[in-house]
């Protein structure tokens, strides 16, 4: 347990203390991460240089650098768009186009569609959260609630998309086709998405739109339309954000919203506004790298795989395994890569269909990542909306529904076609068949 003690210390410092004080702003999350990181380095064996090297391994990875770039560009785009009026224009367009009763389902469907097309929750959140913030302000809605709609919908595509990295890793580690995994996965999660869509329709039935909705300046909507269109076309998120920033600058300067130097200042303000987010991300990455180095992940795997006696037990272990690894890595793709080979062995031994095990890995990692207050997606959503990440979690209805769907699929061995009557020989034959097909 010593290897996992830094994450326990963080939870006590931040979550428990905040709950006792009834104020999640009482303990700054950056301070909680700093103290936990210092403790993690202190309990690690080796010289100080060796300990810091372990901490630095998590900070300097290519994935981390990409995430930091996304944070900076997202901040610059959001600030530049806001100052030149792009957010206000987009909000006006949404309020004029959507019936008030369909406003909340419309936001959820937009997040689902974009994430399914681009295969990433981060890009979807970066594109839609600023618009959602504007809609919440204009319609008098709770800001964490509306941001939670976007974050939840973003994980719909992260879980199901054929180009999602979680889908690719889950199917590769389990030895099944992405199309087969999609069939199983969709039967588990689409009912949950439909229920949440209906819930948003019911919750939003009495929404009263603002009395005076400003006229839509379609030129100012162009940056957001371009961002969404490029994202749907599969363009890399960095290029998408760069195009959005440039369009904001060109339109804002022509429109007179700001001059060249005003545009530069807006971008600088946006990037500076991401400073706390950057600090949290770097400290979290280093902390989790130390936990992994000290054997925290190995401890979780050894504990969970010790007592398995049935197919339900095997499926439960696969789900718990990727969930706990995800908590310790704060990265759903890394969690699947780490837990995938172990899950494959468990599935093969206890007759779990590889398509079901791939679905369990992907879906469990997605709802776990969504509910982590220190996950990258949650941090960027909270940073763009200027709210505490903890305040968003109670409103993540779709990720919570995903968790329930996973539990029910294990308890009732659903879908039955992919859960019952799967023997060791059938599973092995299926793996061999798919391996030869690749």
C-alpha positions as CSV (number, residue, x, y, z in Angstrom):
1,X,0.0,0.0,0.0
2,X,3.0,2.3,0.4
3,X,3.2,2.6,-3.4
4,X,-0.4,3.9,-3.5
5,X,-0.2,6.1,-0.5
6,X,0.5,9.3,-2.5
7,X,-2.8,9.1,-4.3
8,X,-4.5,8.4,-1.0
9,X,-2.8,11.4,0.5
10,X,-4.0,13.6,-2.3
11,X,-7.6,12.3,-1.9
12,X,-7.4,13.1,1.8
13,X,-5.9,16.5,1.3
14,X,-8.3,17.6,-1.4
15,X,-11.5,15.6,-1.4
16,X,-11.9,14.7,2.3
17,X,-10.8,18.1,3.6
18,X,-13.0,19.9,1.2
19,X,-16.0,17.8,2.2
20,X,-15.4,18.5,5.9
21,X,-15.1,22.2,5.2
22,X,-18.1,22.1,2.9
23,X,-16.0,24.2,0.4
24,X,-14.1,22.7,-2.6
25,X,-12.2,26.0,-2.9
26,X,-10.9,25.8,0.6
27,X,-7.9,23.6,-0.3
28,X,-6.3,24.7,-3.7
29,X,-5.9,21.6,-5.8
30,X,-2.5,22.7,-6.9
31,X,-1.3,22.7,-3.3
32,X,-2.8,19.2,-2.8
33,X,-0.9,18.0,-5.8
34,X,2.3,19.7,-4.7
35,X,2.3,18.2,-1.2
36,X,1.4,14.7,-2.6
37,X,4.2,15.0,-5.1
38,X,6.7,15.9,-2.5
39,X,5.6,13.0,-0.4
40,X,5.8,10.6,-3.4
41,X,9.4,11.7,-4.2
42,X,10.3,11.4,-0.5
43,X,9.2,7.8,-0.2
44,X,10.9,6.7,-3.4
45,X,14.2,4.8,-3.1
46,X,17.4,6.2,-4.6
47,X,19.3,9.4,-4.7
48,X,17.5,12.7,-5.0
49,X,18.6,12.9,-8.7
50,X,17.2,9.4,-9.3
51,X,13.9,10.3,-7.6
52,X,13.5,13.5,-9.6
53,X,14.3,11.5,-12.8
54,X,11.4,9.2,-12.0
55,X,9.1,12.2,-11.4
56,X,10.3,13.8,-14.7
57,X,9.5,10.7,-16.7
58,X,5.8,11.4,-16.5
59,X,6.2,15.1,-17.2
60,X,8.3,15.0,-20.3
61,X,6.4,12.3,-22.3
62,X,5.2,13.2,-25.8
63,X,1.6,12.8,-24.7
64,X,2.1,15.3,-21.9
65,X,3.7,17.8,-24.3
66,X,0.8,17.4,-26.7
67,X,-1.7,18.0,-23.8
68,X,0.1,21.2,-22.7
69,X,0.0,22.5,-26.3
70,X,-3.7,21.8,-26.5
71,X,-4.3,23.6,-23.2
72,X,-2.3,26.7,-24.3
73,X,-3.9,26.9,-27.8
74,X,-7.4,26.2,-26.3
75,X,-6.9,29.1,-23.9
76,X,-5.7,31.4,-26.7
77,X,-8.6,30.5,-28.9
78,X,-11.2,30.9,-26.2
79,X,-10.0,34.3,-25.1
80,X,-9.5,35.6,-28.7
81,X,-12.9,34.3,-29.7
82,X,-14.6,35.8,-26.7
83,X,-13.1,39.3,-27.1
84,X,-14.0,39.5,-30.8
85,X,-17.6,38.3,-30.1
86,X,-17.5,34.8,-31.6
87,X,-18.9,33.2,-28.5
88,X,-21.8,35.7,-28.2
89,X,-22.6,35.2,-31.9
90,X,-22.5,31.4,-31.7
91,X,-24.7,31.5,-28.6
92,X,-27.2,33.7,-30.3
93,X,-27.3,31.4,-33.3
94,X,-27.9,28.4,-31.0
95,X,-30.7,30.1,-29.0
96,X,-32.4,31.3,-32.2
97,X,-32.0,27.9,-34.0
98,X,-33.0,25.4,-31.3
99,X,-36.4,25.3,-29.6
100,X,-35.9,26.1,-25.9
101,X,-37.1,22.7,-24.9
102,X,-34.5,21.0,-27.1
103,X,-31.6,23.2,-25.9
104,X,-30.0,20.7,-23.5
105,X,-30.5,17.6,-25.7
106,X,-29.1,19.7,-28.6
107,X,-25.9,20.4,-26.6
108,X,-25.6,16.7,-25.7
109,X,-26.2,15.5,-29.3
110,X,-23.6,18.0,-30.6
111,X,-21.0,16.7,-28.2
112,X,-21.9,13.1,-29.1
113,X,-21.7,13.6,-32.8
114,X,-18.5,15.6,-32.8
115,X,-16.7,13.2,-30.5
116,X,-17.9,10.2,-32.6
117,X,-16.5,11.9,-35.7
118,X,-13.2,13.0,-34.3
119,X,-12.6,10.1,-31.8
120,X,-11.3,12.3,-29.0
121,X,-13.0,13.8,-26.0
122,X,-10.3,16.5,-25.6
123,X,-11.0,18.1,-29.0
124,X,-14.7,18.0,-28.5
125,X,-14.4,19.7,-25.0
126,X,-12.1,22.4,-26.3
127,X,-14.5,23.2,-29.2
128,X,-17.8,23.1,-27.3
129,X,-17.2,24.2,-23.7
130,X,-16.8,27.9,-24.5
131,X,-20.1,27.9,-26.4
132,X,-21.8,26.0,-23.6
133,X,-20.6,28.6,-21.1
134,X,-22.2,31.3,-23.2
135,X,-25.4,29.4,-23.5
136,X,-25.5,28.9,-19.8
137,X,-25.0,32.6,-19.1
138,X,-27.6,33.7,-21.6
139,X,-30.2,31.1,-20.6
140,X,-29.6,31.4,-16.8
141,X,-28.5,27.8,-16.5
142,X,-26.1,26.3,-14.0
143,X,-22.6,26.6,-15.5
144,X,-21.2,23.2,-14.1
145,X,-24.4,21.5,-15.3
146,X,-24.1,22.7,-18.9
147,X,-20.4,21.9,-18.9
148,X,-21.2,18.5,-17.6
149,X,-23.5,17.9,-20.6
150,X,-20.6,18.6,-23.0
151,X,-18.1,16.5,-21.1
152,X,-20.5,13.6,-20.9
153,X,-21.3,13.7,-24.6
154,X,-17.6,13.9,-25.4
155,X,-17.1,10.5,-24.0
156,X,-19.8,8.9,-26.2
157,X,-17.5,9.2,-29.2
158,X,-14.4,8.5,-27.2
159,X,-15.9,5.2,-26.3
160,X,-17.5,4.2,-29.7
161,X,-15.5,5.9,-32.4
162,X,-13.5,3.7,-34.8
163,X,-10.6,6.3,-34.8
164,X,-10.5,6.6,-31.0
165,X,-7.2,5.5,-29.5
166,X,-9.0,3.7,-26.7
167,X,-11.0,1.7,-29.3
168,X,-7.8,0.8,-31.2
169,X,-5.9,-0.2,-28.1
170,X,-8.8,-2.2,-26.6
171,X,-9.3,-4.2,-29.7
172,X,-5.7,-4.8,-30.4
173,X,-5.0,-6.1,-26.9
174,X,-8.0,-8.4,-26.9
175,X,-7.5,-9.7,-30.5
176,X,-10.9,-8.7,-32.0
177,X,-12.1,-6.5,-34.9
178,X,-13.2,-2.9,-34.2
179,X,-16.5,-3.6,-36.0
180,X,-17.2,-6.5,-33.7
181,X,-16.3,-4.5,-30.6
182,X,-18.6,-1.7,-31.8
183,X,-21.5,-4.1,-32.1
184,X,-21.1,-5.3,-28.5
185,X,-20.2,-1.8,-27.1
186,X,-23.1,-0.1,-28.8
187,X,-25.6,-2.5,-27.2
188,X,-24.2,-1.6,-23.8
189,X,-23.9,2.1,-24.1
190,X,-26.6,3.4,-26.6
191,X,-29.5,2.6,-24.3
192,X,-27.7,4.7,-21.6
193,X,-27.2,7.6,-24.1
194,X,-30.9,7.5,-25.1
195,X,-32.0,7.6,-21.5
196,X,-29.8,10.5,-20.7
197,X,-31.0,12.3,-23.9
198,X,-34.6,11.9,-22.7
199,X,-33.6,13.1,-19.2
200,X,-32.1,16.3,-20.7
201,X,-35.3,16.7,-22.7
202,X,-37.4,16.4,-19.5
203,X,-35.1,18.7,-17.4
204,X,-35.0,21.3,-20.2
205,X,-38.7,21.3,-21.0
206,X,-39.3,24.5,-19.0
207,X,-36.3,26.5,-20.1
208,X,-37.2,30.0,-20.9
209,X,-35.0,31.6,-23.6
210,X,-33.8,35.2,-23.1
211,X,-36.3,37.8,-24.2
212,X,-33.9,39.8,-26.2
213,X,-31.6,37.6,-28.2
214,X,-29.1,39.7,-30.2
215,X,-29.0,39.4,-34.0
216,X,-26.5,36.9,-35.3
217,X,-23.3,38.2,-36.8
218,X,-22.6,35.2,-39.0
219,X,-19.0,36.3,-39.7
220,X,-18.2,36.0,-36.0
221,X,-19.7,32.5,-35.9
222,X,-17.2,31.4,-38.6
223,X,-14.3,30.5,-36.2
224,X,-16.5,28.0,-34.3
225,X,-18.0,26.5,-37.4
226,X,-14.5,26.1,-38.9
227,X,-13.3,24.4,-35.7
228,X,-16.2,22.0,-35.6
229,X,-16.0,21.2,-39.3
230,X,-12.3,20.6,-39.3
231,X,-12.6,18.5,-36.2
232,X,-15.3,16.4,-37.8
233,X,-13.0,16.0,-40.9
234,X,-10.4,14.4,-38.6
235,X,-7.9,17.2,-38.7
236,X,-5.4,17.1,-35.8
237,X,-6.7,19.1,-32.8
238,X,-3.6,21.4,-32.8
239,X,-4.2,22.4,-36.4
240,X,-7.9,22.9,-35.7
241,X,-7.2,25.3,-32.8
242,X,-4.6,27.2,-34.8
243,X,-7.0,27.7,-37.6
244,X,-9.6,28.9,-35.1
245,X,-7.1,31.4,-33.5
246,X,-6.1,32.8,-36.9
247,X,-9.7,33.2,-38.0
248,X,-10.5,35.0,-34.8
249,X,-7.6,37.4,-35.4
250,X,-8.5,38.1,-39.0
251,X,-12.2,38.7,-38.4
252,X,-11.6,40.6,-35.2
253,X,-9.1,43.0,-36.8
254,X,-11.3,43.6,-39.8
255,X,-14.4,44.0,-37.6
256,X,-12.6,46.4,-35.3
257,X,-13.0,44.3,-32.2
258,X,-9.3,44.7,-31.6
259,X,-6.1,45.6,-33.4
260,X,-3.1,43.3,-34.0
261,X,-1.7,44.1,-30.5
262,X,-5.1,43.6,-28.9
263,X,-5.4,40.2,-30.5
264,X,-1.9,39.3,-29.2
265,X,-2.9,40.5,-25.7
266,X,-6.2,38.4,-25.8
267,X,-4.2,35.3,-26.7
268,X,-1.7,36.0,-23.9
269,X,-4.5,36.5,-21.4
270,X,-6.0,33.2,-22.5
271,X,-2.8,31.3,-22.1
272,X,-2.1,32.9,-18.7
273,X,-5.6,31.8,-17.7
274,X,-4.5,28.2,-18.2
275,X,-1.5,28.5,-15.8
276,X,-3.2,26.7,-12.9
277,X,-4.3,24.0,-15.2
278,X,-0.8,23.5,-16.5
279,X,0.6,23.3,-13.0
280,X,-1.9,20.7,-12.0
281,X,-1.3,18.7,-15.1
282,X,2.5,18.6,-14.7
283,X,2.3,17.7,-11.0
284,X,-0.3,15.0,-11.6
285,X,1.8,13.5,-14.3
286,X,4.9,13.4,-12.2
287,X,3.0,12.0,-9.2
288,X,1.4,9.2,-11.2
289,X,4.8,8.4,-12.7
290,X,6.3,7.8,-9.2
291,X,3.3,5.7,-8.2
292,X,3.8,3.5,-11.3
293,X,7.6,3.3,-10.6
294,X,7.0,2.2,-7.0
295,X,4.8,-0.7,-8.0
296,X,1.4,0.7,-7.4
297,X,0.0,-0.7,-10.7
298,X,1.5,-4.1,-10.1
299,X,0.0,-4.2,-6.6
300,X,-3.5,-3.5,-8.1
301,X,-3.1,-6.2,-10.7
302,X,-1.9,-8.8,-8.2
303,X,-4.7,-8.0,-5.8
304,X,-7.5,-8.2,-8.3
305,X,-6.4,-11.3,-10.1
306,X,-5.9,-13.4,-6.9
307,X,-9.5,-14.6,-6.6
308,X,-11.5,-15.3,-9.8
309,X,-13.9,-18.2,-10.0
310,X,-16.5,-17.5,-12.7
311,X,-17.2,-15.6,-15.9
312,X,-18.9,-12.9,-13.9
313,X,-15.9,-12.7,-11.6
314,X,-13.6,-12.5,-14.6
315,X,-15.6,-9.7,-16.2
316,X,-15.8,-7.9,-12.9
317,X,-12.0,-8.2,-12.4
318,X,-11.4,-6.8,-15.9
319,X,-13.6,-3.8,-15.2
320,X,-12.0,-3.1,-11.8
321,X,-8.5,-3.6,-13.1
322,X,-8.8,-1.0,-15.8
323,X,-10.7,1.3,-13.5
324,X,-8.0,1.3,-10.7
325,X,-5.2,1.6,-13.2
326,X,-7.0,4.5,-14.8
327,X,-7.3,6.2,-11.4
328,X,-3.5,5.8,-10.9
329,X,-2.5,7.0,-14.4
330,X,-5.3,9.5,-15.2
331,X,-5.1,8.4,-18.8
332,X,-7.6,6.0,-20.2
333,X,-5.5,4.9,-23.2
334,X,-2.5,4.2,-20.9
335,X,-4.8,2.3,-18.5
336,X,-6.1,0.1,-21.4
337,X,-2.5,-0.5,-22.6
338,X,-1.5,-1.5,-19.1
339,X,-4.5,-3.7,-18.2
340,X,-5.1,-5.0,-21.7
341,X,-2.7,-8.0,-21.7
342,X,-3.8,-9.1,-18.2
343,X,-7.4,-8.8,-19.2
344,X,-6.7,-10.9,-22.3
345,X,-5.3,-13.7,-20.2
346,X,-8.2,-13.5,-17.8
347,X,-10.7,-13.6,-20.7
348,X,-9.0,-16.5,-22.3
349,X,-8.9,-18.5,-19.1
350,X,-12.5,-18.0,-18.0
351,X,-14.2,-18.0,-21.5
352,X,-15.0,-14.3,-21.7
353,X,-15.6,-13.3,-25.3
354,X,-12.8,-11.0,-26.5
355,X,-15.4,-8.6,-28.0
356,X,-17.0,-8.3,-24.5
357,X,-13.6,-7.9,-22.7
358,X,-12.6,-5.1,-25.2
359,X,-15.9,-3.4,-24.6
360,X,-15.5,-3.6,-20.9
361,X,-12.0,-2.2,-21.1
362,X,-13.0,0.8,-23.2
363,X,-16.3,1.7,-21.5
364,X,-14.9,1.3,-18.0
365,X,-11.9,3.4,-18.8
366,X,-14.0,6.1,-20.4
367,X,-16.4,6.6,-17.5
368,X,-13.5,6.4,-15.0
369,X,-11.6,9.1,-16.8
370,X,-14.6,11.3,-17.1
371,X,-15.2,11.2,-13.3
372,X,-11.6,12.0,-12.3
373,X,-11.3,15.6,-11.1
374,X,-7.6,15.5,-12.1
375,X,-8.1,13.9,-15.5
376,X,-7.0,16.0,-18.5
377,X,-10.5,16.3,-20.0
378,X,-12.0,17.5,-16.7
379,X,-9.2,20.0,-16.1
380,X,-9.5,21.6,-19.6
381,X,-13.3,21.8,-19.3
382,X,-13.0,23.4,-15.8
383,X,-10.2,25.7,-17.0
384,X,-12.2,26.9,-20.0
385,X,-15.3,27.4,-17.9
386,X,-13.4,28.9,-14.9
387,X,-15.1,26.5,-12.4
388,X,-13.8,24.0,-10.0
389,X,-13.6,20.5,-11.5
390,X,-15.3,19.0,-8.5
391,X,-18.4,21.1,-9.2
392,X,-18.8,19.4,-12.6
393,X,-18.7,15.8,-11.4
394,X,-22.3,15.7,-9.9
395,X,-23.6,16.7,-13.3
396,X,-21.8,14.0,-15.4
397,X,-25.0,12.0,-16.0
398,X,-23.9,10.1,-19.1
399,X,-20.6,8.8,-17.5
400,X,-22.6,7.7,-14.5
401,X,-25.1,6.0,-16.8
402,X,-22.1,4.2,-18.5
403,X,-21.0,2.9,-15.1
404,X,-24.4,1.5,-14.4
405,X,-24.6,0.0,-17.9
406,X,-21.2,-1.8,-17.3
407,X,-22.4,-3.2,-14.0
408,X,-25.7,-4.4,-15.5
409,X,-23.9,-6.0,-18.5
410,X,-21.7,-8.0,-16.0
411,X,-24.5,-9.0,-13.6
412,X,-26.8,-10.1,-16.4
413,X,-24.1,-11.3,-18.8
414,X,-25.4,-8.9,-21.4
415,X,-25.3,-8.9,-24.5
416,X,-26.1,-12.6,-24.1
417,X,-24.8,-13.5,-27.6
418,X,-21.4,-12.3,-26.5
419,X,-21.5,-13.4,-22.9
420,X,-23.1,-16.9,-22.6
421,X,-21.8,-20.2,-23.8
422,X,-18.3,-18.8,-24.6
423,X,-15.9,-21.6,-23.9
424,X,-12.1,-21.6,-23.8
425,X,-11.9,-23.3,-27.2
426,X,-14.5,-20.9,-28.8
427,X,-12.7,-17.9,-27.5
428,X,-9.3,-19.1,-28.6
429,X,-10.6,-20.0,-32.1
430,X,-12.2,-16.6,-32.4
431,X,-8.9,-14.9,-31.5
432,X,-7.0,-17.1,-34.0
433,X,-9.5,-16.3,-36.7
434,X,-9.3,-12.6,-36.2
435,X,-5.5,-12.6,-35.9
436,X,-5.2,-14.4,-39.3
437,X,-7.6,-11.9,-40.8
438,X,-5.5,-8.8,-39.8
